[in-house]
Each structure stands twice: as structure tokens, then as C-alpha cells.
Amino acid sequence: MDVLAQRKSNVDFFTWFEQAAHNDVEGARMLDLMCREFSRSEEIEHQLHDLEHKGDDIAHAVFQKLNKVFMPPLDREDIIAITIALDDVMDHIHEAGDAMCIACTTEVEKQMPNLRNRHSMRRVEEGVIEIHRLENQADALLRQGTVDLFHNPHDPTHVIAWSRIYETMEQVTDRCEDIADVLRGLVIKHA
């Protein structure tokens, strides 16, 4: 293989890195949008799911190419590390979006039909307790994530970015807890 052909085949790695980084940015934007427009959470979670699969496809392409190319443009272990880290970012973004959609929001949704009549309103209290438990669990995860951010050496821009993500995710669970408080008030007034 001549040098020009070798260089051309190596361009794929850099293109894939750029695509994966762009995919991560799109995922972060979708997660931010989910936090701002939670009424669209299901639709946005589907988009996050698609982006997560796209990230996996990019990673698979990198690994397949790495197994075929004789002299990659960077050390193989560096290519592997970059690829895994880029894919992990999207996986965590998707996981965060999925968790936000499923945990607190599912419990909130489950309690809404109980508002239809006074007898079923009594069941809302169990859901209120569960929503508060989930919110407390989210707070504990946030605290642990923040501790990890500051105790492990990280790029300061990553610390700032992840701190913002954690805070935004906490706002979502806090709003679910606000809903639980309103539900509890409704039970007290009408049950």
C-alpha cells in the first residue's frame, strides 16, 4: 500500500472521532432540551436512543478499521481510549435521559388517574412517598457524582460541564417532587 493510500485510510479515524464528538454534543443538547421541555421527554428519549446507537455504530466502525489497518495514525491504545471515552459520554447521556423519563416521571404518570375520583385519591400517598424516595436517591447520586468530579483529576471544563448536567438533572427530579407535593395537597383537600 502506498503512502497516499495509507494516509487516506487513516482519515477515517479522525472523521469518526469528529462524528462521535458531534454525536455527544447532540446528545447533550437533547438532554438539556429534555430538562427544559419535559412534556416532550418521551419523544426526546427516542432521539437520545437513536444517538446512542449512532455512537455505538461509530465505535464499531473504528474497531473494525483498527483491526484491518497496518499502521494507524495514532497508537492503537490511544485510538481505543478515545473511542471508548467518546462512546461512554453518549452512553451516560442516554442513561441519564432514560432514567429521568422512567423513574420519577413514571411514578407521576401512574398517580394521575387516581385524581379522577375521591376514593382512588387515597392511593396517591403511596406514589408521593415513592416520588420522594426517588428524588432522594437522585440527590444521593448527584452528591456522589459531584464528589467524584472534584476528587478525581479532570479537565476543569469537564468539571463545569458535568456539574451543570448534574444540576439540570436534579432540577427535573426536584420538579417531580414538586408534583408529588401538589398531589399530597390534593389528597389532603379532597380525599
N, CA, C and O of each residue as an XYZ file, in Angstrom:
764
protein
N       0.863     -1.178      0.000
C       0.000      0.000      0.000
C       0.898      1.225      0.000
O       1.809      1.340      0.820
N       0.633      2.141     -0.927
C       1.484      3.334     -0.958
C       1.097      4.306      0.156
O       0.050      4.165      0.787
N       1.963      5.292      0.384
C       1.783      6.235      1.493
C       0.486      7.020      1.351
O      -0.214      7.228      2.342
N       0.149      7.461      0.135
C      -1.071      8.222     -0.082
C      -2.309      7.390      0.270
O      -3.231      7.886      0.917
N      -2.325      6.135     -0.155
C      -3.458      5.264      0.165
C      -3.527      5.018      1.676
O      -4.611      4.975      2.256
N      -2.347      4.857      2.309
C      -2.314      4.651      3.754
C      -2.882      5.872      4.476
O      -3.673      5.733      5.408
N      -2.475      7.075      4.042
C      -2.987      8.301      4.668
C      -4.493      8.417      4.487
O      -5.212      8.793      5.413
N      -4.967      8.088      3.276
C      -6.404      8.167      3.014
C      -7.178      7.238      3.956
O      -8.232      7.617      4.467
N      -6.669      6.037      4.185
C      -7.383      5.104      5.057
C      -7.368      5.572      6.504
O      -8.279      5.237      7.261
N      -6.359      6.338      6.912
C      -6.259      6.830      8.280
C      -7.196      7.998      8.553
O      -7.516      8.277      9.709
N      -7.637      8.682      7.508
C      -8.536      9.814      7.671
C      -9.824      9.358      8.347
O     -10.436     10.121      9.094
N     -10.235      8.133      8.091
C     -11.467      7.626      8.681
C     -11.474      7.757     10.200
O     -12.498      8.122     10.779
N     -10.355      7.468     10.854
C     -10.303      7.549     12.307
C     -10.640      8.950     12.799
O     -11.450      9.120     13.710
N     -10.023      9.934     12.202
C     -10.263     11.305     12.636
C     -11.693     11.748     12.328
O     -12.317     12.458     13.116
N     -12.191     11.327     11.194
C     -13.581     11.625     10.836
C     -14.528     11.003     11.851
O     -15.488     11.637     12.292
N     -14.249      9.753     12.218
C     -15.106      9.077     13.200
C     -15.027      9.745     14.571
O     -16.039      9.875     15.259
N     -13.822     10.169     14.971
C     -13.695     10.887     16.245
C     -14.542     12.149     16.232
O     -15.245     12.455     17.195
N     -14.462     12.880     15.115
C     -15.240     14.119     14.991
C     -16.734     13.832     14.986
O     -17.510     14.564     15.600
N     -17.139     12.773     14.300
C     -18.559     12.401     14.282
C     -19.038     12.000     15.669
O     -20.134     12.379     16.083
N     -18.222     11.232     16.392
C     -18.605     10.807     17.737
C     -18.702     12.008     18.674
O     -19.622     12.084     19.489
N     -17.763     12.944     18.566
C     -17.805     14.141     19.412
C     -19.047     14.972     19.087
O     -19.701     15.492     19.991
N     -19.369     15.097     17.799
C     -20.580     15.829     17.405
C     -21.823     15.107     17.924
O     -22.768     15.749     18.383
N     -21.824     13.798     17.853
C     -22.941     12.997     18.364
C     -23.133     13.240     19.861
O     -24.262     13.343     20.340
N     -22.023     13.330     20.596
C     -22.099     13.607     22.034
C     -22.702     14.988     22.296
O     -23.510     15.157     23.209
N     -22.306     15.963     21.493
C     -22.863     17.311     21.644
C     -24.362     17.293     21.375
O     -25.136     17.912     22.105
N     -24.766     16.586     20.332
C     -26.200     16.473     20.026
C     -26.935     15.788     21.181
O     -28.041     16.189     21.544
N     -26.325     14.769     21.745
C     -26.928     14.089     22.884
C     -27.074     15.014     24.079
O     -28.107     15.020     24.748
N     -26.033     15.798     24.346
C     -26.089     16.751     25.461
C     -27.175     17.800     25.213
O     -27.884     18.198     26.137
N     -27.297     18.237     23.976
C     -28.359     19.206     23.648
C     -29.740     18.594     23.848
O     -30.655     19.256     24.338
N     -29.886     17.328     23.465
C     -31.173     16.651     23.655
C     -31.487     16.502     25.147
O     -32.629     16.692     25.564
N     -30.476     16.165     25.944
C     -30.678     16.036     27.385
C     -31.073     17.375     27.989
O     -31.960     17.443     28.840
N     -30.414     18.439     27.546
C     -30.759     19.782     28.017
C     -32.189     20.136     27.606
O     -32.948     20.692     28.400
N     -32.550     19.812     26.368
C     -33.905     20.075     25.883
C     -34.925     19.277     26.697
O     -36.005     19.780     27.008
N     -34.584     18.043     27.036
C     -35.488     17.221     27.845
C     -35.740     17.884     29.197
O     -36.865     17.888     29.697
N     -34.695     18.437     29.776
C     -34.847     19.098     31.071
C     -35.674     20.373     30.965
O     -36.370     20.737     31.913
N     -35.609     21.043     29.842
C     -36.347     22.296     29.652
C     -37.783     22.069     29.187
O     -38.684     22.828     29.543
N     -37.990     21.016     28.384
C     -39.310     20.734     27.827
C     -39.699     19.307     28.182
O     -39.799     18.435     27.320
N     -39.913     19.096     29.464
C     -40.123     17.740     29.948
C     -41.385     17.099     29.406
O     -41.511     15.875     29.416
N     -42.317     17.906     28.933
C     -43.537     17.337     28.348
C     -43.219     16.557     27.070
O     -44.018     15.728     26.635
N     -42.058     16.818     26.470
C     -41.623     16.103     25.262
C     -40.611     15.003     25.589
O     -39.912     14.519     24.698
N     -40.528     14.606     26.861
C     -39.456     13.700     27.286
C     -39.447     12.372     26.531
O     -38.378     11.862     26.195
N     -40.606     11.817     26.267
C     -40.637     10.524     25.574
C     -40.076     10.648     24.162
O     -39.274      9.822     23.727
N     -40.504     11.682     23.456
C     -40.011     11.923     22.096
C     -38.496     12.150     22.108
O     -37.773     11.606     21.274
N     -38.034     12.946     23.047
C     -36.608     13.265     23.124
C     -35.805     12.037     23.524
O     -34.692     11.842     23.037
N     -36.354     11.208     24.403
C     -35.652      9.994     24.808
C     -35.449      9.079     23.612
O     -34.414      8.419     23.514
N     -36.413      9.023     22.699
C     -36.254      8.221     21.474
C     -35.101      8.768     20.639
O     -34.321      8.002     20.071
N     -34.995     10.090     20.567
C     -33.887     10.692     19.828
C     -32.551     10.374     20.497
O     -31.561     10.097     19.819
N     -32.527     10.414     21.831
C     -31.310     10.040     22.561
C     -30.948      8.581     22.282
O     -29.776      8.242     22.120
N     -31.957      7.737     22.230
C     -31.737      6.318     21.943
C     -31.086      6.159     20.563
O     -30.143      5.384     20.405
N     -31.592      6.891     19.572
C     -31.015      6.848     18.223
C     -29.573      7.345     18.223
O     -28.711      6.765     17.563
N     -29.313      8.418     18.965
C     -27.946      8.946     19.041
C     -27.016      7.949     19.727
O     -25.855      7.815     19.341
N     -27.518      7.257     20.735
C     -26.700      6.250     21.425
C     -26.324      5.138     20.456
O     -25.184      4.674     20.461
N     -27.272      4.703     19.622
C     -26.982      3.669     18.620
C     -25.997      4.181     17.580
O     -25.120      3.441     17.133
N     -26.139      5.434     17.198
C     -25.199      6.019     16.241
C     -23.789      6.009     16.830
O     -22.828      5.690     16.130
N     -23.663      6.356     18.108
C     -22.356      6.317     18.770
C     -21.776      4.910     18.775
O     -20.582      4.725     18.542
N     -22.622      3.920     19.040
C     -22.172      2.522     19.005
C     -21.695      2.142     17.607
O     -20.676      1.469     17.457
N     -22.434      2.573     16.582
C     -22.053      2.263     15.197
C     -20.690      2.876     14.852
O     -19.869      2.246     14.185
N     -20.463      4.092     15.307
C     -19.173      4.745     15.060
C     -18.058      3.954     15.742
O     -17.019      3.685     15.139
N     -18.283      3.586     17.002
C     -17.268      2.822     17.738
C     -16.971      1.493     17.034
O     -15.811      1.104     16.905
N     -18.010      0.807     16.583
C     -17.804     -0.463     15.873
C     -16.984     -0.247     14.602
O     -16.095     -1.040     14.293
N     -17.280      0.816     13.872
C     -16.535      1.111     12.646
C     -15.061      1.357     12.957
O     -14.184      0.881     12.236
N     -14.790      2.099     14.027
C     -13.403      2.368     14.419
C     -12.688      1.060     14.733
O     -11.578      0.829     14.255
N     -13.315      0.204     15.532
C     -12.671     -1.047     15.921
C     -12.453     -1.973     14.727
O     -11.422     -2.639     14.633
N     -13.421     -2.013     13.821
C     -13.251     -2.833     12.617
C     -12.087     -2.324     11.777
O     -11.263     -3.106     11.304
N     -12.027     -1.023     11.597
C     -10.947     -0.423     10.812
C      -9.607     -0.655     11.506
O      -8.610     -0.960     10.852
N      -9.585     -0.510     12.819
C      -8.350     -0.688     13.578
C      -7.813     -2.113     13.420
O      -6.600     -2.323     13.403
N      -8.705     -3.077     13.306
C      -8.281     -4.465     13.117
C      -7.738     -4.731     11.721
O      -7.046     -5.726     11.504
N      -8.043     -3.852     10.773
C      -7.637     -4.073      9.383
C      -6.441     -3.240      8.950
O      -5.714     -3.631      8.036
N      -6.231     -2.110      9.587
C      -5.178     -1.204      9.134
C      -3.834     -1.609      9.746
O      -3.752     -1.981     10.917
N      -2.785     -1.527      8.925
C      -1.459     -1.928      9.384
C      -0.831     -0.866     10.278
O      -0.320     -1.172     11.355
N      -0.871      0.375      9.827
C      -0.273      1.472     10.605
C      -1.314      2.568     10.834
O      -1.496      3.430      9.974
N      -1.983      2.550     11.953
C      -2.949      3.603     12.240
C      -2.230      4.932     12.496
O      -1.035      4.939     12.795
N      -2.944      6.050     12.380
C      -2.323      7.374     12.525
C      -1.900      7.689     13.969
O      -1.071      8.571     14.192
N      -2.461      6.978     14.935
C      -2.130      7.132     16.351
C      -1.875      5.737     16.919
O      -2.180      4.736     16.271
N      -1.325      5.673     18.111
C      -1.152      4.378     18.747
C      -2.515      3.710     18.906
O      -3.511      4.370     19.200
N      -2.546      2.422     18.712
C      -3.802      1.672     18.803
C      -4.493      1.887     20.147
O      -5.706      2.084     20.208
N      -3.706      1.847     21.223
C      -4.326      2.016     22.541
C      -4.926      3.410     22.706
O      -5.911      3.574     23.426
N      -4.346      4.416     22.051
C      -4.916      5.764     22.118
C      -6.213      5.846     21.322
O      -7.176      6.480     21.752
N      -6.230      5.207     20.173
C      -7.453      5.168     19.369
C      -8.559      4.456     20.151
O      -9.705      4.906     20.164
N      -8.215      3.366     20.788
C      -9.192      2.628     21.584
C      -9.698      3.494     22.742
O     -10.901      3.551     23.000
N      -8.778      4.164     23.436
C      -9.163      5.005     24.583
C     -10.077      6.143     24.164
O     -11.079      6.411     24.827
N      -9.743      6.811     23.073
C     -10.576      7.922     22.585
C     -11.959      7.402     22.199
O     -12.977      7.996     22.553
N     -11.983      6.302     21.480
C     -13.247      5.736     21.008
C     -14.138      5.334     22.181
O     -15.330      5.640     22.197
N     -13.558      4.654     23.149
C     -14.345      4.210     24.309
C     -14.862      5.415     25.093
O     -16.020      5.435     25.510
N     -14.005      6.418     25.294
C     -14.428      7.594     26.065
C     -15.549      8.344     25.349
O     -16.521      8.753     25.985
N     -15.424      8.528     24.044
C     -16.479      9.218     23.297
C     -17.789      8.442     23.357
O     -18.860      9.031     23.500
N     -17.702      7.133     23.248
C     -18.911      6.309     23.321
C     -19.508      6.325     24.727
O     -20.728      6.348     24.885
N     -18.653      6.312     25.738
C     -19.136      6.354     27.117
C     -19.920      7.624     27.416
O     -20.923      7.583     28.130
N     -19.472      8.745     26.877
C     -20.182     10.010     27.095
C     -21.616      9.881     26.601
O     -22.558     10.235     27.309
N     -21.776      9.371     25.377
C     -23.125      9.232     24.827
C     -23.923      8.217     25.624
O     -25.118      8.410     25.849
N     -23.279      7.132     26.057
C     -23.981      6.133     26.863
C     -24.514      6.754     28.148
O     -25.648      6.483     28.544
N     -23.702      7.586     28.803
C     -24.133      8.214     30.056
C     -25.238      9.240     29.819
O     -26.169      9.353     30.616
N     -25.133      9.981     28.728
C     -26.186     10.943     28.393
C     -27.504     10.200     28.179
O     -28.547     10.597     28.698
N     -27.436      9.119     27.409
C     -28.642      8.326     27.150
C     -29.182      7.731     28.443
O     -30.390      7.735     28.681
N     -28.289      7.226     29.266
C     -28.700      6.643     30.545
C     -29.385      7.685     31.433
O     -30.389      7.393     32.083
N     -28.835      8.895     31.455
C     -29.433      9.960     32.261
C     -30.826     10.304     31.745
O     -31.769     10.435     32.526
N     -30.951     10.448     30.436
C     -32.251     10.756     29.847
C     -33.252      9.649     30.082
O     -34.415      9.904     30.395
N     -32.801      8.427     29.932
C     -33.669      7.278     30.146
C     -34.121      7.207     31.601
O     -35.295      6.968     31.883
N     -33.193      7.412     32.509
C     -33.531      7.358     33.927
C     -34.517      8.456     34.299
O     -35.455      8.224     35.061
N     -34.303      9.650     33.760
C     -35.218     10.756     34.063
C     -36.610     10.437     33.556
O     -37.601     10.709     34.234
N     -36.687      9.869     32.381
C     -38.002      9.542     31.814
C     -38.682      8.450     32.612
O     -39.890      8.504     32.840
N     -37.927      7.475     33.030
C     -38.533      6.291     33.597
C     -38.857      6.432     35.074
O     -39.969      6.099     35.483
N     -37.940      6.908     35.877
C     -38.100      6.830     37.330
C     -39.198      7.730     37.851
O     -40.334      7.292     38.031
N     -38.867      8.976     38.093
C     -39.847      9.890     38.693
C     -41.056     10.092     37.797
O     -42.188     10.116     38.280
N     -40.832     10.236     36.511
C     -41.945     10.541     35.617
C     -42.940      9.394     35.527
O     -44.145      9.620     35.418
N     -42.441      8.171     35.573
C     -43.343      7.021     35.538
C     -44.236      7.014     36.762
O     -45.433      6.742     36.666
N     -43.660      7.311     37.901
C     -44.445      7.330     39.137
C     -45.469      8.464     39.102
O     -46.604      8.290     39.546
N     -45.074      9.620     38.579
C     -46.018     10.740     38.458
C     -47.171     10.326     37.545
O     -48.337     10.537     37.878
N     -46.844      9.739     36.398
C     -47.876      9.316     35.453
C     -48.825      8.303     36.092
O     -50.037      8.358     35.885
N     -48.269      7.390     36.861
C     -49.073      6.348     37.493
C     -50.109      6.940     38.451
O     -51.177      6.357     38.633
N     -49.817      8.061     39.050
C     -50.718      8.643     40.040
C     -51.804      9.534     39.430
O     -52.823      9.773     40.078
N     -51.620     10.022     38.230
C     -52.591     10.948     37.627
C     -54.007     10.381     37.544
O     -54.950     11.102     37.869
N     -54.210      9.124     37.123
C     -55.582      8.597     37.072
C     -56.260      8.551     38.440
O     -57.488      8.577     38.524
N     -55.469      8.485     39.506
C     -56.053      8.443     40.847
C     -56.716      9.761     41.244
O     -57.428      9.820     42.247
N     -56.490     10.798     40.479
C     -57.119     12.090     40.778
C     -58.571     12.141     40.309
O     -59.304     13.061     40.672
N     -58.989     11.176     39.518
C     -60.324     11.198     38.912
C     -61.463     11.067     39.919
O     -62.526     11.657     39.725
N     -61.261     10.311     40.980
C     -62.320     10.234     41.990
C     -61.709     10.193     43.388
O     -60.562      9.789     43.584
N     -62.492     10.614     44.317
C     -62.012     10.794     45.689
C     -61.549      9.490     46.340
O     -60.608      9.500     47.133
N     -62.192      8.380     46.019
C     -61.810      7.109     46.653
C     -60.411      6.671     46.225
O     -59.638      6.173     47.044
N     -60.089      6.852     44.959
C     -58.765      6.422     44.489
C     -57.671      7.419     44.870
O     -56.486      7.096     44.791
N     -58.057      8.619     45.279
C     -57.060      9.612     45.695
C     -56.224      9.126     46.877
O     -55.072      9.528     47.042
N     -56.806      8.271     47.684
C     -56.062      7.769     48.856
C     -54.820      6.991     48.433
O     -53.841      6.925     49.177
N     -54.861      6.406     47.245
C     -53.708      5.643     46.738
C     -52.556      6.541     46.316
O     -51.423      6.079     46.183
N     -52.836      7.799     46.109
C     -51.808      8.743     45.658
C     -50.682      8.851     46.678
O     -49.526      9.043     46.302
N     -51.002      8.730     47.956
C     -49.986      8.883     49.007
C     -48.821      7.913     48.817
O     -47.670      8.285     49.043
N     -49.102      6.678     48.405
C     -48.028      5.711     48.151
C     -47.113      6.208     47.043
O     -45.892      6.088     47.137
N     -47.704      6.761     46.002
C     -46.906      7.316     44.901
C     -46.101      8.520     45.327
O     -44.960      8.694     44.900
N     -46.692      9.356     46.169
C     -45.989     10.537     46.681
C     -44.748     10.094     47.449
O     -43.672     10.668     47.283
N     -44.898      9.091     48.276
C     -43.758      8.572     49.043
C     -42.681      8.039     48.102
O     -41.492      8.274     48.318
N     -43.095      7.320     47.059
C     -42.143      6.765     46.097
C     -41.425      7.877     45.324
O     -40.218      7.795     45.097
N     -42.151      8.897     44.927
C     -41.520     10.020     44.215
C     -40.486     10.689     45.114
O     -39.391     11.015     44.655
N     -40.810     10.897     46.370
C     -39.849     11.486     47.308
C     -38.630     10.577     47.480
O     -37.501     11.060     47.567
N     -38.856      9.272     47.526
C     -37.738      8.328     47.650
C     -36.828      8.414     46.429
O     -35.604      8.445     46.558
N     -37.433      8.453     45.243
C     -36.652      8.551     44.006
C     -35.878      9.860     43.945
O     -34.731      9.887     43.499
N     -36.498     10.935     44.390
C     -35.814     12.229     44.388
C     -34.639     12.212     45.360
O     -33.577     12.756     45.059
N     -34.823     11.593     46.517
C     -33.716     11.470     47.477
C     -32.587     10.624     46.908
O     -31.410     10.928     47.102
N     -32.952      9.566     46.207
C     -31.943      8.722     45.566
C     -31.190      9.514     44.503
O     -29.970      9.396     44.389
N     -31.908     10.318     43.725
C     -31.255     11.157     42.714
C     -30.314     12.161     43.371
O     -29.219     12.406     42.865
N     -30.727     12.740     44.486
C     -29.853     13.671     45.222
C     -28.579     12.972     45.681
O     -27.489     13.536     45.586
N     -28.717     11.741     46.180
C     -27.535     10.999     46.631
C     -26.588     10.719     45.466
O     -25.370     10.829     45.608
N     -27.154     10.356     44.315
C     -26.328     10.133     43.130
C     -25.645     11.421     42.688
O     -24.481     11.409     42.287
N     -26.370     12.526     42.762
C     -25.794     13.820     42.407
C     -24.621     14.150     43.323
O     -23.559     14.567     42.860
N     -24.822     13.960     44.624
C     -23.734     14.240     45.574
C     -22.523     13.370     45.279
O     -21.394     13.861     45.272
N     -22.746     12.078     45.032
C     -21.635     11.181     44.738
C     -20.948     11.571     43.435
O     -19.721     11.552     43.344
N     -21.736     11.920     42.436
C     -21.155     12.360     41.170
C     -20.320     13.611     41.333
O     -19.250     13.729     40.736
N     -20.799     14.548     42.136
C     -20.063     15.787     42.384
C     -18.768     15.494     43.139
O     -17.721     16.059     42.820
N     -18.836     14.619     44.134
C     -17.620     14.234     44.871
C     -16.616     13.611     43.910
O     -15.431     13.943     43.946
N     -17.084     12.712     43.052
C     -16.196     12.071     42.079
C     -15.561     13.098     41.143
O     -14.383     12.994     40.800
N     -16.348     14.087     40.738
C     -15.822     15.120     39.847
C     -14.646     15.861     40.474
O     -13.647     16.137     39.809
N     -14.772     16.176     41.746
C     -13.761     17.001     42.383
C     -12.629     16.200     43.021
O     -11.584     16.768     43.339
N     -12.811     14.904     43.213
C     -11.751     14.100     43.821
C     -10.891     13.374     42.797
O      -9.774     12.960     43.105
N     -11.394     13.221     41.605
C     -10.605     12.605     40.547
C     -10.113     13.708     39.626
O     -10.864     14.629     39.307
N      -8.860     13.627     39.194
C      -8.343     14.696     38.328
C      -9.118     14.743     37.007
O      -9.237     13.748     36.292
N      -9.630     15.918     36.719
C     -10.392     16.134     35.478
C     -10.005     17.477     34.891
O      -9.474     18.353     35.573
N     -10.282     17.606     33.631
C     -10.152     18.887     32.966
C     -11.192     19.824     33.584
O     -12.353     19.433     33.713
N     -10.817     21.042     33.970
C     -11.776     21.963     34.602
C     -13.035     22.200     33.765
O     -14.118     22.390     34.318
N     -12.901     22.191     32.453
C     -14.096     22.392     31.618
C     -15.052     21.212     31.759
O     -16.269     21.385     31.687
N     -14.506     20.012     31.959
C     -15.366     18.845     32.169
C     -16.085     18.949     33.509
O     -17.262     18.608     33.620
N     -15.372     19.420     34.519
C     -15.985     19.577     35.839
C     -17.155     20.545     35.754
O     -18.228     20.276     36.296
N     -16.953     21.664     35.081
C     -18.013     22.661     34.933
C     -19.185     22.076     34.143
O     -20.343     22.219     34.536
N     -18.873     21.420     33.035
C     -19.935     20.865     32.187
C     -20.741     19.805     32.936
O     -21.972     19.829     32.914
N     -20.051     18.878     33.597
C     -20.766     17.820     34.301
C     -21.510     18.359     35.513
O     -22.583     17.862     35.855
N     -20.956     19.358     36.155
C     -21.675     19.984     37.274
C     -22.995     20.552     36.785
O     -24.023     20.413     37.448
N     -22.965     21.187     35.635
C     -24.187     21.761     35.063
C     -25.199     20.668     34.708
O     -26.396     20.809     34.957
N     -24.701     19.586     34.129
C     -25.584     18.471     33.780
C     -26.231     17.907     35.041
O     -27.439     17.672     35.073
N     -25.419     17.690     36.085
C     -25.966     17.162     37.335
C     -27.022     18.095     37.909
O     -28.076     17.653     38.367
N     -26.729     19.380     37.878
C     -27.689     20.349     38.423
C     -28.992     20.330     37.634
O     -30.077     20.399     38.212
N     -28.880     20.238     36.316
C     -30.072     20.204     35.473
C     -30.886     18.946     35.738
O     -32.113     18.998     35.813
N     -30.198     17.814     35.881
C     -30.905     16.572     36.170
C     -31.576     16.655     37.537
O     -32.676     16.134     37.719
N     -30.929     17.297     38.488
C     -31.534     17.448     39.809
C     -32.793     18.310     39.725
O     -33.762     18.067     40.445
N     -32.780     19.317     38.848
C     -33.962     20.153     38.687
C     -35.162     19.330     38.214
O     -36.291     19.565     38.645
N     -34.913     18.375     37.333
C     -36.005     17.530     36.840
C     -36.599     16.722     37.987
O     -37.819     16.684     38.152
N     -35.747     16.076     38.778
C     -36.283     15.269     39.882
C     -36.914     16.163     40.944
O     -37.882     15.766     41.593
N     -36.374     17.367     41.126
C     -36.990     18.307     42.073
C     -38.386     18.709     41.604
O     -39.302     18.823     42.418
N     -38.557     18.925     40.301
C     -39.885     19.273     39.782
C     -40.846     18.113     39.968
O     -42.023     18.331     40.257
N     -40.370     16.881     39.807
C     -41.236     15.722     40.074
C     -41.641     15.699     41.539
O     -42.774     15.347     41.868
N     -40.720     16.072     42.418
C     -41.048     16.130     43.841
C     -42.067     17.241     44.104
O     -42.939     17.090     44.961
N     -41.963     18.358     43.373
C     -42.968     19.420     43.499
C     -44.351     18.892     43.127
O     -45.345     19.202     43.782
N     -44.396     18.086     42.060
C     -45.661     17.487     41.654
C     -46.194     16.598     42.775
O     -47.388     16.610     43.076
N     -45.295     15.829     43.388
C     -45.706     14.959     44.499
C     -46.302     15.783     45.633
O     -47.289     15.373     46.244
N     -45.714     16.937     45.917
C     -46.241     17.798     46.978
C     -47.641     18.308     46.634
O     -48.517     18.370     47.497
N     -47.840     18.669     45.375
C     -49.169     19.119     44.945
C     -50.164     17.966     45.078
O     -51.281     18.156     45.557
N     -49.750     16.766     44.648
C     -50.620     15.589     44.764
C     -51.000     15.348     46.219
O     -52.162     15.086     46.532
N     -50.009     15.440     47.106
C     -50.286     15.253     48.541
C     -51.305     16.299     49.020
O     -52.225     15.970     49.768
N     -51.145     17.529     48.599
C     -52.091     18.580     48.965
C     -53.485     18.278     48.461
O     -54.464     18.514     49.168
N     -53.591     17.759     47.248
C     -54.891     17.392     46.690
C     -55.544     16.283     47.511
O     -56.746     16.313     47.773
N     -54.743     15.316     47.909
C     -55.271     14.223     48.733
C     -55.810     14.777     50.048
O     -56.895     14.397     50.486
N     -55.058     15.666     50.671
C     -55.479     16.231     51.943
C     -56.795     17.018     51.777
O     -57.680     16.951     52.630
N     -56.902     17.755     50.678
C     -58.100     18.574     50.451
C     -59.325     17.748     50.082
O     -60.435     18.052     50.518
N     -59.125     16.687     49.268
C     -60.275     16.041     48.638
C     -60.527     14.590     49.019
O     -61.603     14.070     48.723
N     -59.603     13.934     49.648
C     -59.809     12.503     49.913
C     -60.617     12.285     51.174
O     -60.884     11.142     51.546
